[in-house]
Amino acid sequence: MIVNEGSAEIIVPEVYHGPGKRGTGFYNADQKINRDITIEFIKRMGVHTVLDGFGGTGIRGIRISKETGSSVTIAEVSRESYRLIMQNVERNGSQATVVNDSFECVLQHGVFEYVDIDPYGSPAPYLDAALLGVKRNGYLGITATDQSALTGSVPHKTRVRYEAVINNDTFRHEMGVRLLIGYVARRAASLGRWIEPMMSIWHGHYYRVFVRVMKGFEGAGRMMRNMGYVNKHTLLWDMYPDMDEGPVWKGNIQDDAVAKDVLGSAGHMNFNSEENRLLFCDMTDIARIRHTSLPPVETVLQSLVSYGHAASRTMFSPTGIKTDASCTTLEGIMMDALRRRSPA
């Protein structure tokens, strides 16, 4: 089967949607947005040397090579997939180098300003090698599809894999992203490294984060001040359970200037500076607890802004609002909007 994506035309055994499964030449069509954003990130950061650590069909590395001009190495441990990648590299006239070896081994024999980690499932087993192997002040692009662990929907996986407790509720996707960043930060600190989140995305079945990696225990100590536990009962609203969740990353999840440029160029998602705010108020939760219907989200947003509050939608919930107003204030605005809408 022939697939066209970006500047590349590749041969794939089969096209998958969703999390997919391990197989020769795995190609996931739903990851196109991920790859588009990655390419714009590499261009924005001026990266010259790239490792695509999990080649599959070679689509990511081939596109990066052709569309950014960076020097790209594609690692693929499967012999069958390696042969397919070689065929696709030649088909596209790409200058990418393809190595039939593991991600970890390839890292030891090259110097890369950007390392892409897009495995099947959790990136956790590969983080130490990437943090140690990437060039100082370089970048990691990390994809995680193990949402059952990161969102707390399978609690024992969350505890065993990420050494954390997360409540599987309305906030699970933001908490999942913050758990992922926090786990990368903790692994970095243990290795004398520290990270700075550049971008964070939730899209369907995966999370994608980009971080800058720097060296030094002093910086690691400063970084760890962003780690901690979240209690939604005290942070947001007393209707939520009184429990501590984490440890998670409580600091910024994006560099606004970078995210604005990259998302604007990629064209798939809107930039939102309010995403750095820790959690949000969710109108669906408020309506459920108050046993009311939902007023239009835009009406509530406009009212918040008219009262002088910062307010915007969030990628983490269709009825969530990132705001500096309290959830109690938001509740009052919702009730006012419903009263105005009701017939006299």
Contacts in CASP RR format, 6 or more apart in sequence:
PFRMAT RR
TARGET T0000
AUTHOR 0000-0000-0000
METHOD contacts of the structure
MODEL  1
MIVNEGSAEIIVPEVYHGPGKRGTGFYNADQKINRDITIEFIKRMGVHTV
LDGFGGTGIRGIRISKETGSSVTIAEVSRESYRLIMQNVERNGSQATVVN
DSFECVLQHGVFEYVDIDPYGSPAPYLDAALLGVKRNGYLGITATDQSAL
TGSVPHKTRVRYEAVINNDTFRHEMGVRLLIGYVARRAASLGRWIEPMMS
IWHGHYYRVFVRVMKGFEGAGRMMRNMGYVNKHTLLWDMYPDMDEGPVWK
GNIQDDAVAKDVLGSAGHMNFNSEENRLLFCDMTDIARIRHTSLPPVETV
LQSLVSYGHAASRTMFSPTGIKTDASCTTLEGIMMDALRRRSPA
1 11 0 8 1.000
1 12 0 8 1.000
1 13 0 8 1.000
1 14 0 8 1.000
1 15 0 8 1.000
2 9 0 8 1.000
2 10 0 8 1.000
2 11 0 8 1.000
2 12 0 8 1.000
3 9 0 8 1.000
3 10 0 8 1.000
3 11 0 8 1.000
3 12 0 8 1.000
3 15 0 8 1.000
3 27 0 8 1.000
3 29 0 8 1.000
3 59 0 8 1.000
5 32 0 8 1.000
5 35 0 8 1.000
5 59 0 8 1.000
5 63 0 8 1.000
6 36 0 8 1.000
6 63 0 8 1.000
6 67 0 8 1.000
7 63 0 8 1.000
7 66 0 8 1.000
7 67 0 8 1.000
7 92 0 8 1.000
8 59 0 8 1.000
8 62 0 8 1.000
8 63 0 8 1.000
8 66 0 8 1.000
8 88 0 8 1.000
8 92 0 8 1.000
8 94 0 8 1.000
9 91 0 8 1.000
9 92 0 8 1.000
10 27 0 8 1.000
10 57 0 8 1.000
10 58 0 8 1.000
10 59 0 8 1.000
10 62 0 8 1.000
10 88 0 8 1.000
10 91 0 8 1.000
10 92 0 8 1.000
11 57 0 8 1.000
11 84 0 8 1.000
11 87 0 8 1.000
11 88 0 8 1.000
11 91 0 8 1.000
12 25 0 8 1.000
12 27 0 8 1.000
12 57 0 8 1.000
13 23 0 8 1.000
13 24 0 8 1.000
13 25 0 8 1.000
13 27 0 8 1.000
13 84 0 8 1.000
14 27 0 8 1.000
15 27 0 8 1.000
15 29 0 8 1.000
16 26 0 8 1.000
16 27 0 8 1.000
16 28 0 8 1.000
16 29 0 8 1.000
16 30 0 8 1.000
17 28 0 8 1.000
17 29 0 8 1.000
17 30 0 8 1.000
18 28 0 8 1.000
18 30 0 8 1.000
18 204 0 8 1.000
18 205 0 8 1.000
19 121 0 8 1.000
19 145 0 8 1.000
19 205 0 8 1.000
19 206 0 8 1.000
20 26 0 8 1.000
20 28 0 8 1.000
20 120 0 8 1.000
21 120 0 8 1.000
22 120 0 8 1.000
23 78 0 8 1.000
23 81 0 8 1.000
24 78 0 8 1.000
24 80 0 8 1.000
24 81 0 8 1.000
24 84 0 8 1.000
25 56 0 8 1.000
25 57 0 8 1.000
25 78 0 8 1.000
25 80 0 8 1.000
25 81 0 8 1.000
25 84 0 8 1.000
25 85 0 8 1.000
26 56 0 8 1.000
26 57 0 8 1.000
26 81 0 8 1.000
26 120 0 8 1.000
27 56 0 8 1.000
27 57 0 8 1.000
27 59 0 8 1.000
30 204 0 8 1.000
30 205 0 8 1.000
31 118 0 8 1.000
31 143 0 8 1.000
31 206 0 8 1.000
33 203 0 8 1.000
33 266 0 8 1.000
33 268 0 8 1.000
33 269 0 8 1.000
34 118 0 8 1.000
34 143 0 8 1.000
34 201 0 8 1.000
34 203 0 8 1.000
34 206 0 8 1.000
34 208 0 8 1.000
35 59 0 8 1.000
35 60 0 8 1.000
35 63 0 8 1.000
36 266 0 8 1.000
36 267 0 8 1.000
36 268 0 8 1.000
37 199 0 8 1.000
37 201 0 8 1.000
37 208 0 8 1.000
37 262 0 8 1.000
37 263 0 8 1.000
37 266 0 8 1.000
37 268 0 8 1.000
37 269 0 8 1.000
38 60 0 8 1.000
38 64 0 8 1.000
38 116 0 8 1.000
38 141 0 8 1.000
39 63 0 8 1.000
39 64 0 8 1.000
39 67 0 8 1.000
39 68 0 8 1.000
39 266 0 8 1.000
40 261 0 8 1.000
40 262 0 8 1.000
40 263 0 8 1.000
40 264 0 8 1.000
40 265 0 8 1.000
40 266 0 8 1.000
41 139 0 8 1.000
41 141 0 8 1.000
41 198 0 8 1.000
41 199 0 8 1.000
41 210 0 8 1.000
41 258 0 8 1.000
41 262 0 8 1.000
42 50 0 8 1.000
42 64 0 8 1.000
42 68 0 8 1.000
42 70 0 8 1.000
42 114 0 8 1.000
43 67 0 8 1.000
43 68 0 8 1.000
43 265 0 8 1.000
44 258 0 8 1.000
44 261 0 8 1.000
44 262 0 8 1.000
44 265 0 8 1.000
45 114 0 8 1.000
45 139 0 8 1.000
45 198 0 8 1.000
45 258 0 8 1.000
47 68 0 8 1.000
47 70 0 8 1.000
47 113 0 8 1.000
47 114 0 8 1.000
47 138 0 8 1.000
47 139 0 8 1.000
48 70 0 8 1.000
48 71 0 8 1.000
48 113 0 8 1.000
49 70 0 8 1.000
49 71 0 8 1.000
49 73 0 8 1.000
49 111 0 8 1.000
49 112 0 8 1.000
49 113 0 8 1.000
49 114 0 8 1.000
49 135 0 8 1.000
50 61 0 8 1.000
50 64 0 8 1.000
50 68 0 8 1.000
50 70 0 8 1.000
50 71 0 8 1.000
50 72 0 8 1.000
50 73 0 8 1.000
50 112 0 8 1.000
50 113 0 8 1.000
50 114 0 8 1.000
50 115 0 8 1.000
50 116 0 8 1.000
51 72 0 8 1.000
51 73 0 8 1.000
51 75 0 8 1.000
51 103 0 8 1.000
51 106 0 8 1.000
51 107 0 8 1.000
51 110 0 8 1.000
51 112 0 8 1.000
51 114 0 8 1.000
51 115 0 8 1.000
51 116 0 8 1.000
52 58 0 8 1.000
52 60 0 8 1.000
52 61 0 8 1.000
52 64 0 8 1.000
52 72 0 8 1.000
52 73 0 8 1.000
52 74 0 8 1.000
52 75 0 8 1.000
52 96 0 8 1.000
52 116 0 8 1.000
52 118 0 8 1.000
53 74 0 8 1.000
53 75 0 8 1.000
53 76 0 8 1.000
53 103 0 8 1.000
53 106 0 8 1.000
53 115 0 8 1.000
53 116 0 8 1.000
53 117 0 8 1.000
53 118 0 8 1.000
54 75 0 8 1.000
54 76 0 8 1.000
54 103 0 8 1.000
54 116 0 8 1.000
54 117 0 8 1.000
54 118 0 8 1.000
54 119 0 8 1.000
54 120 0 8 1.000
55 61 0 8 1.000
55 74 0 8 1.000
55 75 0 8 1.000
55 76 0 8 1.000
55 81 0 8 1.000
55 85 0 8 1.000
56 76 0 8 1.000
56 78 0 8 1.000
56 81 0 8 1.000
56 84 0 8 1.000
56 85 0 8 1.000
57 81 0 8 1.000
57 84 0 8 1.000
57 85 0 8 1.000
57 88 0 8 1.000
58 74 0 8 1.000
58 76 0 8 1.000
58 84 0 8 1.000
58 85 0 8 1.000
58 88 0 8 1.000
58 89 0 8 1.000
58 96 0 8 1.000
58 98 0 8 1.000
59 88 0 8 1.000
60 116 0 8 1.000
60 118 0 8 1.000
61 72 0 8 1.000
61 74 0 8 1.000
61 94 0 8 1.000
61 96 0 8 1.000
61 116 0 8 1.000
62 72 0 8 1.000
62 74 0 8 1.000
62 88 0 8 1.000
62 89 0 8 1.000
62 92 0 8 1.000
62 94 0 8 1.000
62 96 0 8 1.000
64 70 0 8 1.000
64 72 0 8 1.000
64 96 0 8 1.000
65 71 0 8 1.000
65 72 0 8 1.000
65 94 0 8 1.000
65 95 0 8 1.000
65 96 0 8 1.000
66 92 0 8 1.000
66 94 0 8 1.000
70 114 0 8 1.000
71 95 0 8 1.000
71 97 0 8 1.000
72 94 0 8 1.000
72 95 0 8 1.000
72 96 0 8 1.000
72 97 0 8 1.000
73 96 0 8 1.000
73 97 0 8 1.000
73 98 0 8 1.000
73 99 0 8 1.000
73 106 0 8 1.000
73 110 0 8 1.000
73 112 0 8 1.000
74 85 0 8 1.000
74 89 0 8 1.000
74 96 0 8 1.000
74 97 0 8 1.000
74 98 0 8 1.000
74 99 0 8 1.000
75 99 0 8 1.000
75 101 0 8 1.000
75 102 0 8 1.000
75 103 0 8 1.000
75 105 0 8 1.000
75 106 0 8 1.000
76 82 0 8 1.000
76 85 0 8 1.000
76 98 0 8 1.000
76 99 0 8 1.000
76 100 0 8 1.000
77 100 0 8 1.000
77 101 0 8 1.000
77 102 0 8 1.000
77 103 0 8 1.000
79 100 0 8 1.000
82 98 0 8 1.000
82 100 0 8 1.000
85 98 0 8 1.000
86 98 0 8 1.000
88 94 0 8 1.000
89 96 0 8 1.000
89 98 0 8 1.000
99 106 0 8 1.000
103 117 0 8 1.000
103 126 0 8 1.000
103 129 0 8 1.000
104 126 0 8 1.000
104 129 0 8 1.000
107 115 0 8 1.000
107 129 0 8 1.000
107 130 0 8 1.000
107 132 0 8 1.000
107 133 0 8 1.000
107 134 0 8 1.000
108 133 0 8 1.000
111 135 0 8 1.000
112 133 0 8 1.000
112 134 0 8 1.000
112 135 0 8 1.000
113 134 0 8 1.000
113 135 0 8 1.000
113 138 0 8 1.000
113 139 0 8 1.000
114 134 0 8 1.000
114 138 0 8 1.000
114 139 0 8 1.000
114 140 0 8 1.000
114 141 0 8 1.000
115 130 0 8 1.000
115 133 0 8 1.000
115 134 0 8 1.000
115 139 0 8 1.000
115 140 0 8 1.000
115 141 0 8 1.000
116 140 0 8 1.000
116 141 0 8 1.000
117 123 0 8 1.000
117 126 0 8 1.000
117 127 0 8 1.000
117 130 0 8 1.000
117 140 0 8 1.000
117 141 0 8 1.000
117 142 0 8 1.000
117 143 0 8 1.000
118 141 0 8 1.000
118 143 0 8 1.000
119 125 0 8 1.000
119 126 0 8 1.000
119 143 0 8 1.000
120 145 0 8 1.000
121 144 0 8 1.000
121 145 0 8 1.000
121 146 0 8 1.000
122 144 0 8 1.000
122 145 0 8 1.000
122 146 0 8 1.000
122 149 0 8 1.000
122 161 0 8 1.000
123 142 0 8 1.000
123 143 0 8 1.000
123 144 0 8 1.000
123 180 0 8 1.000
124 161 0 8 1.000
124 162 0 8 1.000
124 183 0 8 1.000
127 142 0 8 1.000
127 183 0 8 1.000
127 184 0 8 1.000
127 187 0 8 1.000
128 187 0 8 1.000
128 191 0 8 1.000
130 140 0 8 1.000
130 142 0 8 1.000
131 140 0 8 1.000
131 184 0 8 1.000
131 187 0 8 1.000
131 188 0 8 1.000
131 191 0 8 1.000
131 193 0 8 1.000
131 213 0 8 1.000
132 191 0 8 1.000
132 193 0 8 1.000
134 140 0 8 1.000
134 213 0 8 1.000
136 213 0 8 1.000
136 214 0 8 1.000
136 215 0 8 1.000
137 212 0 8 1.000
137 213 0 8 1.000
137 214 0 8 1.000
138 212 0 8 1.000
138 213 0 8 1.000
139 198 0 8 1.000
139 210 0 8 1.000
139 211 0 8 1.000
139 212 0 8 1.000
139 213 0 8 1.000
140 184 0 8 1.000
140 195 0 8 1.000
140 210 0 8 1.000
140 211 0 8 1.000
140 213 0 8 1.000
141 208 0 8 1.000
141 209 0 8 1.000
141 210 0 8 1.000
141 211 0 8 1.000
142 180 0 8 1.000
142 184 0 8 1.000
142 208 0 8 1.000
142 209 0 8 1.000
142 210 0 8 1.000
142 211 0 8 1.000
143 206 0 8 1.000
143 207 0 8 1.000
143 208 0 8 1.000
144 150 0 8 1.000
144 180 0 8 1.000
144 206 0 8 1.000
144 207 0 8 1.000
144 208 0 8 1.000
144 209 0 8 1.000
145 205 0 8 1.000
145 206 0 8 1.000
146 157 0 8 1.000
146 161 0 8 1.000
147 153 0 8 1.000
147 173 0 8 1.000
147 176 0 8 1.000
147 205 0 8 1.000
147 206 0 8 1.000
147 207 0 8 1.000
148 154 0 8 1.000
148 157 0 8 1.000
149 157 0 8 1.000
149 158 0 8 1.000
149 161 0 8 1.000
149 162 0 8 1.000
150 158 0 8 1.000
150 162 0 8 1.000
150 166 0 8 1.000
150 175 0 8 1.000
150 176 0 8 1.000
150 177 0 8 1.000
150 179 0 8 1.000
150 180 0 8 1.000
150 207 0 8 1.000
151 166 0 8 1.000
151 168 0 8 1.000
151 172 0 8 1.000
151 173 0 8 1.000
151 175 0 8 1.000
151 176 0 8 1.000
152 158 0 8 1.000
152 165 0 8 1.000
152 166 0 8 1.000
152 167 0 8 1.000
152 168 0 8 1.000
152 172 0 8 1.000
153 168 0 8 1.000
153 172 0 8 1.000
155 165 0 8 1.000
155 166 0 8 1.000
155 168 0 8 1.000
158 164 0 8 1.000
158 165 0 8 1.000
158 166 0 8 1.000
158 179 0 8 1.000
159 165 0 8 1.000
162 179 0 8 1.000
162 183 0 8 1.000
163 183 0 8 1.000
163 247 0 8 1.000
164 179 0 8 1.000
164 183 0 8 1.000
164 245 0 8 1.000
164 246 0 8 1.000
164 247 0 8 1.000
164 248 0 8 1.000
165 243 0 8 1.000
165 244 0 8 1.000
165 245 0 8 1.000
165 246 0 8 1.000
166 172 0 8 1.000
166 175 0 8 1.000
166 176 0 8 1.000
166 179 0 8 1.000
166 245 0 8 1.000
166 246 0 8 1.000
166 248 0 8 1.000
167 175 0 8 1.000
167 232 0 8 1.000
167 241 0 8 1.000
167 243 0 8 1.000
167 245 0 8 1.000
169 240 0 8 1.000
170 282 0 8 1.000
170 284 0 8 1.000
170 285 0 8 1.000
170 317 0 8 1.000
171 232 0 8 1.000
171 279 0 8 1.000
171 280 0 8 1.000
171 282 0 8 1.000
171 316 0 8 1.000
171 317 0 8 1.000
173 202 0 8 1.000
173 207 0 8 1.000
173 316 0 8 1.000
173 317 0 8 1.000
174 202 0 8 1.000
174 279 0 8 1.000
174 280 0 8 1.000
174 314 0 8 1.000
174 316 0 8 1.000
175 230 0 8 1.000
175 245 0 8 1.000
175 246 0 8 1.000
175 248 0 8 1.000
176 207 0 8 1.000
176 248 0 8 1.000
177 200 0 8 1.000
177 202 0 8 1.000
177 207 0 8 1.000
177 209 0 8 1.000
177 253 0 8 1.000
177 316 0 8 1.000
178 248 0 8 1.000
178 249 0 8 1.000
178 250 0 8 1.000
178 253 0 8 1.000
179 246 0 8 1.000
179 248 0 8 1.000
179 249 0 8 1.000
180 207 0 8 1.000
180 209 0 8 1.000
181 195 0 8 1.000
181 197 0 8 1.000
181 200 0 8 1.000
181 209 0 8 1.000
181 211 0 8 1.000
181 248 0 8 1.000
181 249 0 8 1.000
181 253 0 8 1.000
182 227 0 8 1.000
182 247 0 8 1.000
182 248 0 8 1.000
182 249 0 8 1.000
184 195 0 8 1.000
184 209 0 8 1.000
184 211 0 8 1.000
185 194 0 8 1.000
185 195 0 8 1.000
185 223 0 8 1.000
185 224 0 8 1.000
185 226 0 8 1.000
185 227 0 8 1.000
185 249 0 8 1.000
186 224 0 8 1.000
186 227 0 8 1.000
186 247 0 8 1.000
188 194 0 8 1.000
188 195 0 8 1.000
188 213 0 8 1.000
188 220 0 8 1.000
188 223 0 8 1.000
189 217 0 8 1.000
189 220 0 8 1.000
189 221 0 8 1.000
189 223 0 8 1.000
189 224 0 8 1.000
192 215 0 8 1.000
192 216 0 8 1.000
192 217 0 8 1.000
192 220 0 8 1.000
193 213 0 8 1.000
193 214 0 8 1.000
193 215 0 8 1.000
193 216 0 8 1.000
193 220 0 8 1.000
194 213 0 8 1.000
194 214 0 8 1.000
194 215 0 8 1.000
194 216 0 8 1.000
194 219 0 8 1.000
194 220 0 8 1.000
194 221 0 8 1.000
194 222 0 8 1.000
194 223 0 8 1.000
195 211 0 8 1.000
195 212 0 8 1.000
195 213 0 8 1.000
195 214 0 8 1.000
195 223 0 8 1.000
196 211 0 8 1.000
196 212 0 8 1.000
196 214 0 8 1.000
196 223 0 8 1.000
196 255 0 8 1.000
197 209 0 8 1.000
197 210 0 8 1.000
197 211 0 8 1.000
197 249 0 8 1.000
197 251 0 8 1.000
197 252 0 8 1.000
197 253 0 8 1.000
197 254 0 8 1.000
197 255 0 8 1.000
198 210 0 8 1.000
198 211 0 8 1.000
198 212 0 8 1.000
198 254 0 8 1.000
198 255 0 8 1.000
198 258 0 8 1.000
198 259 0 8 1.000
199 208 0 8 1.000
199 209 0 8 1.000
199 210 0 8 1.000
199 254 0 8 1.000
199 255 0 8 1.000
199 258 0 8 1.000
199 259 0 8 1.000
199 262 0 8 1.000
199 263 0 8 1.000
200 207 0 8 1.000
200 208 0 8 1.000
200 209 0 8 1.000
200 210 0 8 1.000
200 253 0 8 1.000
200 254 0 8 1.000
200 275 0 8 1.000
201 207 0 8 1.000
201 208 0 8 1.000
201 209 0 8 1.000
201 269 0 8 1.000
201 315 0 8 1.000
202 315 0 8 1.000
202 316 0 8 1.000
203 269 0 8 1.000
209 253 0 8 1.000
226 249 0 8 1.000
226 250 0 8 1.000
226 251 0 8 1.000
227 247 0 8 1.000
227 248 0 8 1.000
227 249 0 8 1.000
227 250 0 8 1.000
228 246 0 8 1.000
228 247 0 8 1.000
228 248 0 8 1.000
228 250 0 8 1.000
229 244 0 8 1.000
229 245 0 8 1.000
229 246 0 8 1.000
229 247 0 8 1.000
229 248 0 8 1.000
230 244 0 8 1.000
230 245 0 8 1.000
230 246 0 8 1.000
230 248 0 8 1.000
230 250 0 8 1.000
230 278 0 8 1.000
230 279 0 8 1.000
231 242 0 8 1.000
231 243 0 8 1.000
231 244 0 8 1.000
231 245 0 8 1.000
232 240 0 8 1.000
232 241 0 8 1.000
232 245 0 8 1.000
232 279 0 8 1.000
233 240 0 8 1.000
233 241 0 8 1.000
233 242 0 8 1.000
233 243 0 8 1.000
234 242 0 8 1.000
235 278 0 8 1.000
235 279 0 8 1.000
236 279 0 8 1.000
236 281 0 8 1.000
236 327 0 8 1.000
237 281 0 8 1.000
237 285 0 8 1.000
237 286 0 8 1.000
237 326 0 8 1.000
237 327 0 8 1.000
237 328 0 8 1.000
239 285 0 8 1.000
239 289 0 8 1.000
250 278 0 8 1.000
251 276 0 8 1.000
251 278 0 8 1.000
252 276 0 8 1.000
253 275 0 8 1.000
253 276 0 8 1.000
254 275 0 8 1.000
254 276 0 8 1.000
256 271 0 8 1.000
256 273 0 8 1.000
256 276 0 8 1.000
259 271 0 8 1.000
260 271 0 8 1.000
260 273 0 8 1.000
263 269 0 8 1.000
263 270 0 8 1.000
263 271 0 8 1.000
264 271 0 8 1.000
269 315 0 8 1.000
272 312 0 8 1.000
272 313 0 8 1.000
272 314 0 8 1.000
272 315 0 8 1.000
272 322 0 8 1.000
273 312 0 8 1.000
274 310 0 8 1.000
274 311 0 8 1.000
274 312 0 8 1.000
274 314 0 8 1.000
274 322 0 8 1.000
274 323 0 8 1.000
275 314 0 8 1.000
275 315 0 8 1.000
275 322 0 8 1.000
277 322 0 8 1.000
277 323 0 8 1.000
277 324 0 8 1.000
280 314 0 8 1.000
280 316 0 8 1.000
280 317 0 8 1.000
280 320 0 8 1.000
280 321 0 8 1.000
280 322 0 8 1.000
280 323 0 8 1.000
281 320 0 8 1.000
281 321 0 8 1.000
281 323 0 8 1.000
281 325 0 8 1.000
281 326 0 8 1.000
281 327 0 8 1.000
281 330 0 8 1.000
282 317 0 8 1.000
282 319 0 8 1.000
282 320 0 8 1.000
282 321 0 8 1.000
283 294 0 8 1.000
283 295 0 8 1.000
283 297 0 8 1.000
283 300 0 8 1.000
283 319 0 8 1.000
283 320 0 8 1.000
283 321 0 8 1.000
283 330 0 8 1.000
283 334 0 8 1.000
284 294 0 8 1.000
284 317 0 8 1.000
284 319 0 8 1.000
284 320 0 8 1.000
286 327 0 8 1.000
286 330 0 8 1.000
286 331 0 8 1.000
286 334 0 8 1.000
287 293 0 8 1.000
287 294 0 8 1.000
287 334 0 8 1.000
290 331 0 8 1.000
290 334 0 8 1.000
290 335 0 8 1.000
292 334 0 8 1.000
292 335 0 8 1.000
292 338 0 8 1.000
293 338 0 8 1.000
294 319 0 8 1.000
294 334 0 8 1.000
295 334 0 8 1.000
295 337 0 8 1.000
295 338 0 8 1.000
295 341 0 8 1.000
296 337 0 8 1.000
297 313 0 8 1.000
297 318 0 8 1.000
297 319 0 8 1.000
297 320 0 8 1.000
297 321 0 8 1.000
299 337 0 8 1.000
300 321 0 8 1.000
300 330 0 8 1.000
300 333 0 8 1.000
300 334 0 8 1.000
300 337 0 8 1.000
301 311 0 8 1.000
301 312 0 8 1.000
301 313 0 8 1.000
301 321 0 8 1.000
303 333 0 8 1.000
303 336 0 8 1.000
303 337 0 8 1.000
304 311 0 8 1.000
304 321 0 8 1.000
304 323 0 8 1.000
304 325 0 8 1.000
304 329 0 8 1.000
304 330 0 8 1.000
304 333 0 8 1.000
305 311 0 8 1.000
307 325 0 8 1.000
307 333 0 8 1.000
309 323 0 8 1.000
309 324 0 8 1.000
309 325 0 8 1.000
309 329 0 8 1.000
310 322 0 8 1.000
310 323 0 8 1.000
310 324 0 8 1.000
311 321 0 8 1.000
311 322 0 8 1.000
311 323 0 8 1.000
311 324 0 8 1.000
311 325 0 8 1.000
312 321 0 8 1.000
312 322 0 8 1.000
312 323 0 8 1.000
313 320 0 8 1.000
313 321 0 8 1.000
313 322 0 8 1.000
314 320 0 8 1.000
314 321 0 8 1.000
314 322 0 8 1.000
321 330 0 8 1.000
323 330 0 8 1.000
END
